Amino acid sequence: MERAVDLYLDHLRVERNLSPRTVEAYAGDLRSLCAELHKAGCRRPKDVSGVHLARWLRALAGRGLKPASQSRALSAARQLFAFLIREGALSADPAVVITGPARRRTLPVVLSRADMAALVETPDTRGPRGERDRAALELLYSSGLRASELCMLQVDDLSLAHGIVRPRGKGDKERVVPLGRPAAAALGRYLEHGRKALLKGRPTSYVFIGNRGRALSRMALFKIVRHAAAAAGISKAISPHKLRHACATHLLQGGADLRSVQELLGHAEISTT
């Protein structure tokens, strides 16, 4: 089973070009499956039955995993077995008889326009870090970028004169996203002053600079957002993704059509939007 999982993970990395974080999520779910199968004496994919998978799902529930996490794990197992069938290593899918747990999708908590205005204005822009933080917050809210997209953004991905940004999303897919005027202005000031000060002469193509001239990390971005939320007096749990939610919701409230918002966010399925 471990060999089959390793081959499948290589397929995800090389042929499907999934991000390291996505591959690691698959790996975690499939390692859990392998551990449960070993307890039952299953060493090879052809030894696995629907009963084994049902017991594995019950074990996940017993460990306190939510239905959404159980469904994700089952999806990883289904895709593994489908891959093995395509490769000729398995003749039948043991997951075909399994029904996943019921899952209820809830709408995210969204910040109001007043909350967002207070949040983006909290950084002290008299210093380079404040200029960086203001530009990052404005960009998250203006263009609905994911945290990873913002952290990996390159200078060449920005066109302030044309008011666009080209983030690379999941699967390294590039999209063109409009850039609001406040975000463009904050980015212009940061690129002219704050970024240069943070780099201290060190070369890099990344827009947002963290420690030692390297790209800003996702953890550092989370801290920037949470610090700004606390300074703005917002008591809700805030993350960069909440600014993405706010961007989408406020666009829809302002009259944007759903398809346009789907394109802006880079969602493959409109149901997600």
C-alpha positions in Angstrom: 0.0 0.0 0.0 2.8 2.4 0.8 4.4 1.9 -2.6 1.0 2.5 -4.3 0.5 5.7 -2.3 4.1 6.9 -3.2 3.4 6.4 -6.9 0.1 8.3 -6.6 1.7 11.2 -4.8 4.4 11.4 -7.5 1.6 11.5 -10.1 0.0 14.4 -8.3 3.3 16.3 -8.1 4.7 15.6 -11.6 1.7 15.0 -13.9 -1.0 17.0 -12.3 1.4 19.7 -11.0 -0.5 20.2 -7.7 1.0 22.5 -5.1 3.2 21.0 -2.3 0.5 21.9 0.3 -2.2 20.1 -1.6 0.0 17.0 -2.1 0.9 17.0 1.6 -2.9 17.1 2.5 -3.4 14.0 0.2 -0.4 12.3 1.8 -1.7 12.9 5.4 -5.1 11.3 4.5 -3.5 8.4 2.7 -1.0 7.7 5.5 -3.9 7.5 7.9 -5.6 5.0 5.5 -2.4 2.9 5.3 -2.1 2.8 9.1 -5.7 1.5 9.5 -5.3 -1.1 6.7 -2.1 -2.4 8.3 -4.0 -3.0 11.6 -6.4 -5.1 9.6 -3.6 -7.0 7.8 -4.1 -5.4 4.4 -0.7 -5.1 2.8 -1.7 -4.7 -0.9 -4.4 -2.6 -2.7 -6.2 -5.8 -3.9 -6.7 -6.8 -0.2 -8.8 -3.7 0.5 -12.5 -4.0 0.7 -15.4 -1.6 1.4 -15.6 -3.0 5.0 -12.0 -1.8 5.6 -12.8 1.7 4.3 -15.9 1.9 6.4 -13.9 1.0 9.5 -11.3 3.6 8.6 -14.0 6.3 8.3 -15.5 5.3 11.7 -12.0 5.6 13.2 -11.6 9.1 11.7 -15.0 10.1 13.2 -13.9 8.6 16.5 -10.8 10.8 16.5 -13.1 13.8 16.3 -12.6 14.7 12.6 -15.5 16.8 11.2 -17.6 15.5 8.3 -15.9 17.8 5.9 -12.5 16.3 6.9 -13.8 12.8 6.6 -15.2 13.6 3.1 -11.8 15.0 2.1 -10.1 11.8 3.3 -12.5 9.6 1.5 -12.1 11.6 -1.7 -8.3 11.1 -1.5 -8.9 7.3 -1.1 -11.3 7.2 -4.1 -8.8 9.1 -6.3 -6.0 6.7 -5.2 -8.0 3.6 -6.2 -9.1 5.2 -9.5 -5.5 5.9 -10.3 -4.5 2.3 -9.5 -7.2 1.0 -11.8 -6.1 3.3 -14.6 -2.5 2.0 -14.1 -3.7 -1.6 -14.2 -2.6 -2.3 -10.6 -6.2 -2.9 -9.4 -9.2 -4.4 -11.1 -12.1 -3.2 -8.9 -12.7 -0.1 -6.8 -13.3 -1.0 -3.1 -14.6 2.5 -2.4 -17.6 2.2 -4.8 -19.8 0.9 -2.1 -18.9 3.6 0.4 -21.1 6.7 1.1 -19.4 9.7 2.6 -20.7 11.5 5.7 -23.4 14.1 5.3 -21.9 17.5 4.9 -23.5 20.9 5.5 -21.8 23.9 3.8 -22.1 27.1 5.8 -21.6 30.6 4.6 -18.4 32.3 5.9 -18.5 35.2 8.4 -17.8 38.3 6.4 -16.5 41.6 7.6 -18.5 44.7 6.9 -17.3 47.6 4.7 -16.7 49.7 7.9 -14.7 46.9 9.4 -12.6 46.6 6.2 -12.0 50.3 6.0 -10.8 50.4 9.6 -8.6 47.3 9.1 -6.7 48.4 6.0 -6.0 51.8 7.6 -4.4 50.5 10.8 -0.7 50.1 9.6 1.6 53.1 10.4 2.8 53.9 6.9 5.6 56.2 8.2 7.9 53.2 8.1 8.7 50.5 5.5 6.9 47.7 7.3 3.8 49.8 7.7 3.9 50.6 3.9 4.2 46.9 3.2 1.4 45.9 5.5 -0.9 48.6 4.1 -0.2 47.5 0.5 -0.7 43.8 1.4 -4.1 44.5 3.2 -5.3 46.7 0.4 -4.4 44.1 -2.2 -6.1 41.2 -0.4 -9.3 43.2 -0.1 -9.1 44.8 -3.6 -8.4 41.7 -5.7 -9.4 38.7 -3.5 -6.0 37.0 -3.7 -5.2 33.9 -1.7 -2.5 34.2 1.0 -0.1 32.0 -1.0 -0.8 34.1 -4.2 0.1 37.3 -2.4 3.3 35.9 -0.8 4.6 34.5 -4.1 3.7 37.6 -6.2 6.5 38.9 -8.4 7.1 42.5 -9.4 6.5 41.6 -13.0 3.0 40.3 -12.1 1.9 43.9 -11.3 0.8 46.5 -13.8 -0.2 49.6 -11.7 -0.6 51.7 -14.8 -3.2 49.3 -16.2 -4.7 48.5 -12.8 -4.2 44.8 -13.0 -2.4 42.0 -11.1 -1.6 38.5 -12.4 -1.5 36.0 -9.5 -0.7 32.4 -9.9 -3.3 30.3 -8.3 -3.8 26.5 -7.7 -2.1 24.3 -10.2 0.1 27.3 -11.1 -2.7 28.7 -13.2 -2.3 32.5 -13.9 -5.3 34.8 -14.1 -5.7 38.6 -14.6 -7.4 40.4 -11.8 -8.4 44.1 -11.6 -6.6 46.3 -9.0 -8.6 48.9 -7.2 -7.3 52.5 -7.0 -6.5 52.5 -3.3 -4.6 49.3 -3.6 -2.7 50.6 -6.6 -1.8 53.7 -4.7 -0.6 51.8 -1.7 1.4 49.4 -3.8 3.0 52.3 -5.7 4.2 53.9 -2.5 5.5 50.7 -1.1 7.4 49.7 -4.2 9.0 53.2 -4.4 10.0 53.5 -0.7 9.2 50.6 1.7 10.3 47.7 -0.4 13.6 49.2 -1.2 14.2 49.9 2.5 13.4 46.3 3.4 15.6 44.8 0.7 18.6 46.8 1.8 20.2 46.3 -1.6 19.5 42.6 -1.8 18.1 41.4 -5.1 14.7 39.6 -5.3 11.7 39.6 -7.7 9.1 39.1 -4.9 6.8 42.0 -4.2 6.3 41.5 -0.5 9.5 41.3 1.5 9.9 39.5 4.9 12.9 38.8 7.0 16.4 39.0 5.4 15.1 40.1 2.1 13.1 36.9 1.4 9.6 36.6 0.3 7.0 37.3 3.0 5.8 34.0 4.5 2.2 32.9 4.9 2.6 32.9 8.7 3.9 36.5 8.6 1.0 37.5 6.5 -1.4 35.9 9.0 0.2 37.9 11.8 -0.1 41.1 9.8 -3.8 40.6 9.2 -4.5 39.6 12.9 -2.5 42.5 14.2 -4.4 44.9 12.0 -7.7 43.4 13.1 -6.9 43.7 16.7 -5.7 47.3 16.2 -9.0 48.1 14.4 -11.0 46.7 17.3 -12.4 43.7 15.4 -13.1 40.8 17.8 -13.8 38.1 15.1 -11.2 35.6 14.2 -9.6 37.1 11.1 -7.3 35.5 8.5 -6.2 36.6 5.0 -8.9 34.4 3.6 -11.5 36.5 5.4 -10.4 39.5 3.3 -10.9 37.3 0.2 -14.4 36.6 1.4 -15.1 40.3 2.0 -13.8 41.2 -1.4 -16.2 38.7 -3.1 -19.2 39.5 -0.9 -18.9 43.3 -1.2 -18.5 42.9 -5.0 -21.8 40.9 -5.2 -23.5 43.3 -2.9 -22.4 46.1 -5.2 -23.9 44.5 -8.3 -21.1 42.3 -9.7 -22.4 39.2 -11.4 -21.5 35.8 -10.0 -19.5 34.6 -13.0 -17.2 37.7 -12.9 -16.6 37.1 -9.2 -15.8 33.4 -10.0 -13.2 34.5 -12.5 -11.7 37.0 -10.2 -11.3 34.5 -7.4 -10.0 31.7 -9.7 -12.6 29.2 -8.6 -12.9 26.2 -10.9 -16.6 25.6 -9.8 -19.2 28.3 -9.5 -20.8 26.4 -6.6 -17.7 27.3 -4.5 -18.3 31.0 -5.3 
